[in-house]
């Protein structure tokens, strides 16, 4: 049996490049797919819906060989991974939920997302979200690793404002996916930075308690972008999950 492929789904407001350091070693032994959500740059944006994004990922998995795959999603990527699990469960052999959560936004959080989307569109730039770099990265990274702060800030600055607004609106209407996660019988790994102030360890604990076969990996001294801040630990967690999937598939 060939090694199970891996799909890497990125966070907001970034693109597939945030997975580069994790993907580098994984690609030596497995086929990888790291799409930009919801579509490749330059393609028309669909309606703001993470379900649509999940359907596009499903199409890409099938086009690449049909799956099933280990699906790893960080933050918004985790939301899309859960939508994929709910809508296309036959394509998900294992799930890595990284600095994300399974529940829907509160009313206030959803309203704030819509407000930010409006501000981005009105500005015609990503200026309203540039400051997110200070929220996404952990305190240790911000104080000791200026090169990571600069790198993430540059990525944010290079995003298409229309895609940023799209993502905020799509995330604001996502449903709770707890039932989909509870029904999943495959291996799950939940990863969270111990300095993550966006989703945090409470959300991680909830997902571990919900999933039937879940392991928890807490990454020390990193924030919400654990795959960027400590790619070695996240790479190891995803690789171990993939090995569990391979073993289960025989």
C-alpha positions in Angstrom: 0.0 0.0 0.0 1.3 3.5 -0.9 1.7 6.0 1.9 -1.4 8.0 2.6 -1.2 11.5 1.1 -1.4 14.6 3.2 -3.5 17.8 2.6 -2.4 21.0 4.3 -5.0 23.8 4.7 -3.8 27.2 5.7 -4.9 29.9 8.2 -6.4 33.3 7.7 -5.1 35.8 6.5 -2.3 33.8 4.9 -1.9 31.3 2.0 -0.2 27.9 1.4 3.3 29.3 2.1 2.7 29.1 5.9 3.1 25.3 5.5 6.4 25.4 3.7 8.6 24.5 6.6 6.3 21.6 7.7 5.9 20.4 4.1 9.6 20.3 3.2 10.4 17.0 5.0 6.9 15.4 4.6 7.2 15.7 0.9 10.1 13.3 0.9 7.9 10.3 1.7 4.3 11.4 0.8 2.3 13.1 -1.8 1.3 16.6 -0.5 -1.5 18.9 -1.5 -1.5 22.5 -0.1 -4.1 24.6 -2.0 -4.8 28.2 -1.5 -8.3 28.7 -0.1 -10.9 28.8 -1.6 -9.4 28.8 -5.1 -6.1 29.4 -6.8 -5.0 33.0 -7.2 -6.6 34.7 -10.1 -9.7 32.4 -10.2 -13.1 34.0 -9.5 -14.1 33.8 -5.9 -17.3 31.8 -5.1 -19.9 32.7 -2.6 -18.5 33.2 0.9 -18.9 29.7 2.3 -16.4 27.3 3.9 -18.6 24.5 2.5 -17.7 25.7 -1.0 -14.0 25.8 0.0 -14.3 22.2 1.3 -15.9 21.1 -2.0 -13.0 22.7 -3.9 -10.6 20.8 -1.7 -12.5 17.6 -2.4 -12.3 18.2 -6.1 -8.5 18.7 -5.8 -8.0 15.5 -3.8 -10.0 13.5 -6.3 -8.0 15.1 -9.2 -4.8 14.2 -7.5 -5.6 10.5 -7.1 -8.9 10.2 -5.2 -7.8 9.9 -1.6 -8.5 9.2 1.2 -6.0 11.6 2.8 -4.7 12.9 6.1 -6.1 16.4 6.3 -4.3 19.0 8.4 -5.9 22.4 8.9 -4.7 25.3 10.9 -7.2 27.9 12.2 -9.4 28.6 9.1 -7.9 25.6 7.5 -9.2 23.5 10.4 -12.7 24.9 9.8 -12.4 23.8 6.1 -11.0 20.4 7.2 -14.1 19.9 9.4 -16.4 20.9 6.6 -14.6 18.5 4.3 -15.1 15.7 6.9 -18.8 16.5 7.2 -19.4 16.8 3.4 -16.9 14.3 2.0 -16.1 11.8 4.8 -14.8 9.2 2.4 -11.9 11.5 1.6 -10.7 11.9 5.2 -8.6 9.1 6.6 -7.1 11.1 9.5 -7.5 14.6 10.8 -5.0 17.1 12.3 -6.8 20.0 13.9 -4.1 22.7 14.5 -4.8 25.8 16.5 -8.5 25.7 15.6 -11.9 25.0 17.0 -15.0 23.0 16.1 -17.7 25.4 17.3 -19.3 28.3 15.4 -18.6 31.9 16.1 -20.5 33.7 18.7 -22.8 36.4 17.4 -20.3 39.1 18.5 -17.4 37.4 16.8 -19.4 36.9 13.6 -20.4 40.5 13.5 -16.7 41.5 14.0 -15.7 39.4 11.1 -18.3 41.1 8.9 -17.1 44.5 10.1 -13.5 43.7 9.2 -14.6 42.4 5.8 -16.4 45.7 5.1 -13.3 47.7 6.2 -11.0 45.7 3.9 -13.4 46.3 1.0 -13.8 50.0 1.8 -10.0 50.4 2.1 -9.2 48.3 -1.0 -6.3 46.9 0.9 -5.3 44.6 3.7 -4.5 47.4 6.0 -7.3 46.6 8.5 -5.8 43.1 9.1 -2.0 44.0 9.1 -2.0 44.2 12.9 -3.1 40.6 13.2 0.5 39.5 13.2 0.6 40.5 16.8 -2.4 38.3 17.6 -1.4 35.3 15.5 2.1 34.9 16.9 2.9 34.0 20.5 4.6 36.3 23.0 7.8 34.4 22.9 8.0 34.6 19.1 7.2 38.3 19.0 9.9 39.1 21.6 12.7 36.8 20.5 12.2 36.1 16.7 11.8 39.3 14.7 12.5 37.4 11.5 9.3 35.4 12.0 7.3 38.5 12.7 8.6 40.1 9.6 7.9 37.0 7.5 4.3 36.6 8.6 3.7 40.4 8.2 5.0 40.2 4.7 2.7 37.3 3.9 -0.3 39.2 5.2 0.6 42.3 3.2 0.7 40.2 0.0 -2.8 38.9 0.3 -5.6 39.9 -2.1 -8.1 42.2 -0.2 -11.1 40.4 -1.9 -9.9 37.1 -0.6 -9.4 38.5 2.9 -13.0 39.8 2.9 -14.3 36.6 1.4 -12.6 34.5 4.2 -14.0 36.7 7.0 -17.5 36.4 5.7 -17.2 32.7 5.1 -15.9 32.1 8.6 -18.7 34.2 10.1 -21.4 31.8 8.9 -19.8 28.5 9.5 -21.8 26.1 11.6 -20.8 24.1 14.7 -19.1 20.8 13.4 -19.0 19.0 16.8 -21.4 16.2 15.5 -19.2 15.6 12.5 -16.1 15.3 14.6 -17.9 13.0 17.1 -19.0 10.7 14.3 -15.5 10.4 12.9 -13.9 7.0 13.7 -10.5 7.7 12.3 -7.3 9.0 14.0 -7.3 12.6 15.1 -4.4 14.8 16.4 -5.2 18.1 18.0 -2.3 20.6 18.1 -2.2 23.8 20.0 0.4 26.4 21.0 0.5 27.1 24.7 0.5 30.8 23.9 -2.4 30.7 21.5 -4.8 33.4 22.5 -7.0 33.1 19.4 -8.5 29.6 19.9 -6.4 28.3 22.8 -6.1 25.2 24.9 -9.8 25.1 26.0 -10.9 24.7 22.4 -8.3 22.0 21.9 -9.4 20.1 25.0 -13.0 20.2 23.7 -12.0 18.7 20.4 -10.0 15.9 22.1 -12.9 15.1 24.3 -15.3 15.0 21.3 -13.2 12.9 18.9 -13.2 9.1 19.4 -9.5 8.6 18.8 -7.7 11.8 19.5 -4.2 12.7 20.7 -3.3 16.2 22.1 0.0 17.9 21.2 0.7 21.1 23.1 3.5 23.1 21.6 5.5 25.2 24.1 6.3 28.8 23.6 4.3 29.4 20.4 1.0 31.1 19.6 -1.7 30.6 17.0 0.7 29.8 14.1 2.4 26.8 15.5 3.2 25.4 12.1 5.2 28.6 11.4 6.6 29.2 14.9 7.7 25.6 15.6 7.4 23.6 12.3 9.4 20.7 13.6 6.9 19.8 16.3 3.9 20.2 14.0 5.7 18.2 11.3 6.3 15.4 13.7 2.7 15.5 14.9 1.3 15.3 11.3 3.8 12.6 10.4 2.9 10.5 13.4 -0.8 10.9 12.5 -0.1 9.7 9.0 1.7 6.7 10.3 -1.3 5.9 12.5 -3.5 6.1 9.4 -1.2 3.9 7.4 -1.3 1.3 10.1 -5.1 1.4 10.4 -5.5 1.0 6.6 -3.2 -2.0 6.7 
